[in-house]
Amino acid sequence: MELLDDNQMRTINIVKSTNRSWAEQPTLFIKFAGTKAAVREAIDIVGKIAKKNNGGKFEFAKNAKEQRDLWSARKVSPTIGDS
């Protein structure tokens, strides 16, 4: 689990370090592991919690490519500004 704030998300968009544009708001990334059934159950539970708490858009990866794309922001964020 990793939380990126609105400034980190804005910076990711500015430097165009991923293949998409992100909402410039606090974003929580959660990686689920386990059996397909366990992951599906976890996604359903987290989705309901997010909705109940006005968490905004809830996205999850349906395949390996979507997983890489979705996690690209989290992976690149710590390197922004490092030299």
C-alpha positions in Angstrom: 0.0 0.0 0.0 1.3 3.4 -0.9 -0.2 6.9 -0.7 0.8 9.6 -3.1 -0.4 13.2 -2.4 -1.8 15.6 -4.9 1.6 17.2 -5.5 3.2 13.9 -6.3 0.4 13.1 -8.8 0.7 16.5 -10.4 4.5 16.0 -10.8 4.0 12.6 -12.4 1.6 14.3 -15.0 4.0 17.2 -15.6 7.0 15.0 -16.3 4.9 12.6 -18.4 6.7 9.6 -16.8 3.7 7.3 -17.3 1.5 6.4 -20.3 -1.6 8.2 -18.9 -2.8 11.4 -17.1 -3.7 11.0 -13.4 -6.2 12.8 -11.2 -4.2 15.3 -9.3 -5.5 14.3 -5.9 -4.3 12.0 -3.1 -4.2 8.5 -4.5 -3.9 5.3 -2.6 -2.3 2.3 -4.4 -3.0 -1.1 -3.0 -1.5 -4.4 -4.4 -3.5 -7.5 -3.7 -2.0 -11.0 -3.7 -3.4 -14.5 -3.3 -5.8 -16.7 -5.2 -8.0 -15.2 -7.8 -11.0 -15.6 -5.5 -9.2 -13.9 -2.6 -8.0 -11.0 -4.8 -11.6 -10.6 -6.2 -13.0 -10.5 -2.7 -10.4 -8.0 -1.5 -11.2 -5.8 -4.5 -14.9 -5.9 -3.8 -14.4 -5.1 -0.1 -12.0 -2.1 -0.8 -14.3 -0.9 -3.5 -17.2 -0.8 -1.1 -15.1 0.9 1.6 -13.9 3.5 -0.9 -17.5 4.2 -2.1 -18.9 4.4 1.4 -16.2 7.0 2.3 -16.5 9.1 -0.9 -13.1 7.8 -2.0 -13.6 8.9 -5.6 -12.7 6.8 -8.6 -11.7 3.2 -7.8 -9.7 1.4 -10.4 -8.2 -2.1 -10.4 -6.2 -4.1 -12.9 -7.9 -6.9 -14.8 -4.7 -8.3 -16.4 -0.9 -8.0 -16.2 -0.7 -5.1 -18.6 -3.3 -3.1 -16.7 -1.4 -3.9 -13.5 1.9 -2.5 -14.9 0.1 0.6 -16.2 -1.7 1.2 -12.9 1.4 0.8 -10.8 3.6 2.9 -13.1 2.9 6.1 -11.2 3.7 4.5 -7.8 7.0 3.1 -9.2 8.1 6.3 -10.8 7.1 8.7 -8.0 10.1 8.2 -5.7 12.5 8.9 -8.5 11.1 12.3 -9.4 13.4 15.0 -8.4 16.3 12.6 -7.6 19.5 13.2 -9.5 
